[in-house]
């Protein structure tokens, strides 16, 4: 199956079983995937590997998913890369911090691989590239769409 985009999905997950499961599923769905187990290892991969989207666990040891997203936003070569967060610990603080570091969405864990693919499809356009302006640079909570209760997507940016 041909790759769905012209660069890899960078998947950052410290649970090796979850990491390998997501990689296997995403590759079967046609994505090129690079997996790493910590945020510090993800930074050079995002910069030199041409990642088109980053999917990161928020609660990583050392460099959290929030810290990773903030670092990506600070660097000219990576500030455009959409970041999707994964967390089992949802709270208002998670939402506030995700907005502050311009994450494109946060999904609830455990996250079914099919839900992750649906969110990747939302973030990546049909031609395989990243949608222009996945999030405006100064996104405010009012620009976020709350998802219905029971949805695996805790919040997501508006796409239209």
Secondary structure, DSSP 8 states (H G I E B T S, - for coil): ---SSSS-EEEE-S-HHHHHHHHHHHHHTT--EEEESSHHHHHHHHHHTT-SEEEEESS-SSS-HHHHHHHHHHSTTTTTSEEEEEES---HHHHHHHHHTT-SEEEESS--HHHHHHHHHHHB-TTSSB-TTSS-TT--GGGEEE--TT-SEEEEE---
